[in-house]
């Protein structure tokens, strides 16, 4: 696993040991960031279920102003900290070492606004998709900056709902066994 482009291009990233974390493939990350390129520079990037932190680190490498990593598993937290340290990233990020729901609640209370939100829960935890997307499209919608994009990585064979609160799916990209569903707030 490596950083695809930007300041940290081609640098190798560590993944947590074991099979509990399924890092987003280099190819899928490249596809994701090809779509997001016009929106990355200066963005606040929220990386939920961050795993190794590869997606948030890619955002920082490509010019995001800040990445917020949310992860609860200790092996994954160690991998994120190691990756940030080995790349020499000392600022422009924060790490929420907790479950996603309490992290969203805390970020909402601090009036944090995210331009881009990426979520990639373990595929086996299917209900996490609906829970998190409903929170972002409902009670924690103030976390989303105007014109924010929320992207969910999921199994290609598992279709996510087209609507979660104010979030409406406007695009789906499929690659290999994975898919990316893109959401934004419904226009008024």
C-alpha positions as CSV (number, residue, x, y, z in Angstrom):
1,X,0.0,0.0,0.0
2,X,1.4,3.4,-1.0
3,X,0.4,7.1,-1.3
4,X,-0.7,7.5,-4.9
5,X,0.0,11.2,-5.6
6,X,1.0,14.6,-4.1
7,X,3.5,15.6,-1.6
8,X,4.0,12.0,-0.2
9,X,3.7,10.3,-3.6
10,X,5.0,6.7,-3.7
11,X,5.7,6.5,0.0
12,X,4.8,3.1,1.6
13,X,2.1,2.9,4.2
14,X,1.7,0.3,7.0
15,X,-1.6,-1.6,7.4
16,X,-2.8,-3.0,10.7
17,X,-1.9,-6.7,11.1
18,X,-4.7,-9.3,10.7
19,X,-7.8,-9.4,8.7
20,X,-10.0,-7.1,10.7
21,X,-9.0,-4.1,8.6
22,X,-9.5,-4.1,4.8
23,X,-7.5,-1.2,3.4
24,X,-8.9,0.6,0.4
25,X,-6.9,-0.6,-2.6
26,X,-4.4,1.7,-4.3
27,X,-6.4,1.4,-7.5
28,X,-9.7,2.3,-5.8
29,X,-8.1,5.2,-3.9
30,X,-6.7,6.5,-7.2
31,X,-10.2,6.4,-8.8
32,X,-11.7,8.1,-5.7
33,X,-9.2,11.0,-5.8
34,X,-9.4,11.4,-9.6
35,X,-13.1,12.3,-9.0
36,X,-12.3,14.5,-5.9
37,X,-9.3,16.3,-7.4
38,X,-11.0,19.6,-8.0
39,X,-12.3,19.7,-4.4
40,X,-9.3,18.5,-2.4
41,X,-7.2,21.6,-2.2
42,X,-7.9,23.3,1.2
43,X,-10.6,20.8,2.1
44,X,-11.4,19.5,5.6
45,X,-11.5,15.7,5.0
46,X,-13.2,13.4,7.5
47,X,-12.0,9.8,7.3
48,X,-14.4,7.6,9.2
49,X,-13.5,4.0,10.0
50,X,-10.0,5.1,9.0
51,X,-8.1,1.8,9.3
52,X,-4.6,2.5,8.2
53,X,-5.4,6.2,7.5
54,X,-4.4,5.7,3.9
55,X,-7.4,7.7,2.5
56,X,-7.0,10.7,4.8
57,X,-3.2,10.7,4.3
58,X,-3.9,10.7,0.5
59,X,-6.1,13.7,1.0
60,X,-3.3,15.5,3.0
61,X,-0.8,14.5,0.3
62,X,-3.0,16.1,-2.3
63,X,-3.5,19.4,-0.5
64,X,-6.3,19.0,2.0
65,X,-6.1,21.6,4.7
66,X,-6.9,19.0,7.4
67,X,-7.7,15.3,7.9
68,X,-9.7,14.0,10.8
69,X,-9.2,10.3,11.3
70,X,-11.9,8.4,13.2
71,X,-10.9,4.9,14.3
72,X,-11.5,2.8,17.4
73,X,-9.4,-0.4,16.9
74,X,-6.0,-0.1,18.7
75,X,-4.0,-2.0,15.9
76,X,-5.4,0.5,13.3
77,X,-4.7,3.5,15.6
78,X,-1.1,2.3,15.9
79,X,-0.9,2.0,12.1
80,X,-2.3,5.5,11.6
81,X,0.2,7.0,14.1
82,X,3.1,5.1,12.5
83,X,2.1,6.2,9.0
84,X,1.8,9.9,10.0
85,X,5.1,9.8,11.9
86,X,7.0,8.0,9.1
87,X,5.7,10.6,6.6
88,X,6.7,13.4,8.9
89,X,3.1,14.7,9.2
90,X,3.1,16.8,12.4
91,X,0.1,19.0,11.9
92,X,-3.1,19.4,9.8
93,X,-4.7,16.4,11.3
94,X,-6.6,15.1,14.3
95,X,-7.3,11.6,15.5
96,X,-10.6,10.6,17.2
97,X,-9.8,7.4,18.9
98,X,-13.4,6.2,19.4
99,X,-16.4,4.8,17.7
100,X,-17.8,6.8,14.8
101,X,-21.2,7.8,16.4
102,X,-19.6,9.4,19.5
103,X,-17.0,11.0,17.3
104,X,-19.6,12.5,15.0
105,X,-21.5,13.8,18.1
106,X,-18.3,15.4,19.5
107,X,-17.4,17.0,16.2
108,X,-20.9,18.3,15.7
109,X,-20.7,19.9,19.2
110,X,-17.5,21.6,18.3
111,X,-19.1,23.1,15.2
112,X,-16.6,21.3,12.9
113,X,-17.5,21.4,9.2
114,X,-16.2,18.8,6.7
115,X,-16.0,19.4,3.0
116,X,-15.4,15.7,2.2
117,X,-16.4,12.7,4.2
118,X,-15.2,9.2,3.5
119,X,-16.6,6.1,5.2
120,X,-15.5,2.6,4.9
121,X,-16.8,0.4,7.7
122,X,-15.9,-3.3,7.7
123,X,-18.2,-4.9,5.1
124,X,-19.5,-7.3,7.7
125,X,-20.9,-4.4,9.7
126,X,-23.6,-3.7,7.2
127,X,-25.8,-1.6,9.6
128,X,-22.9,0.8,10.1
129,X,-23.6,2.2,6.6
130,X,-27.2,3.1,7.3
131,X,-26.4,4.3,10.9
132,X,-23.6,6.6,9.8
133,X,-25.2,7.9,6.6
134,X,-28.5,8.6,8.5
135,X,-26.6,10.5,11.2
136,X,-24.7,12.6,8.5
137,X,-28.0,13.2,6.7
138,X,-29.9,13.9,9.8
139,X,-29.0,14.9,13.4
140,X,-25.3,15.7,12.5
141,X,-26.0,17.3,9.1
142,X,-24.4,20.5,10.4
143,X,-21.1,18.7,10.2
144,X,-21.3,19.0,6.5
145,X,-20.0,22.2,4.9
146,X,-22.2,23.7,2.1
147,X,-21.8,21.5,-1.0
148,X,-20.0,18.7,1.0
149,X,-19.6,15.3,-0.6
150,X,-20.0,12.1,1.4
151,X,-18.5,8.9,-0.1
152,X,-19.1,5.4,1.1
153,X,-17.0,2.5,0.0
154,X,-18.9,-0.8,0.0
155,X,-19.2,-4.2,-1.6
156,X,-20.2,-3.9,-5.2
157,X,-22.9,-6.6,-4.7
158,X,-24.5,-4.6,-1.8
159,X,-26.5,-1.6,-3.0
160,X,-26.8,1.3,-0.5
161,X,-30.0,3.3,-0.3
162,X,-30.4,6.3,-2.6
163,X,-31.4,8.6,0.2
164,X,-30.4,9.1,3.9
165,X,-32.0,12.1,5.4
166,X,-30.9,15.1,3.4
167,X,-28.2,13.0,1.6
168,X,-29.0,11.9,-1.9
169,X,-26.8,9.5,-3.9
170,X,-25.8,11.1,-7.2
171,X,-23.1,8.7,-8.4
172,X,-21.8,5.2,-8.0
173,X,-18.5,3.9,-9.3
174,X,-17.8,0.1,-9.3
175,X,-14.3,-1.4,-9.5
176,X,-13.4,-5.0,-8.8
177,X,-15.4,-6.2,-5.8
178,X,-15.8,-2.7,-4.4
179,X,-18.1,0.3,-5.1
180,X,-18.0,4.0,-4.2
181,X,-21.4,5.7,-3.6
182,X,-21.3,9.5,-3.7
183,X,-23.9,11.6,-1.8
184,X,-24.6,15.3,-1.3
185,X,-27.3,17.3,0.4
186,X,-30.5,17.5,-1.6
187,X,-30.9,20.9,-3.3
188,X,-33.6,23.1,-1.7
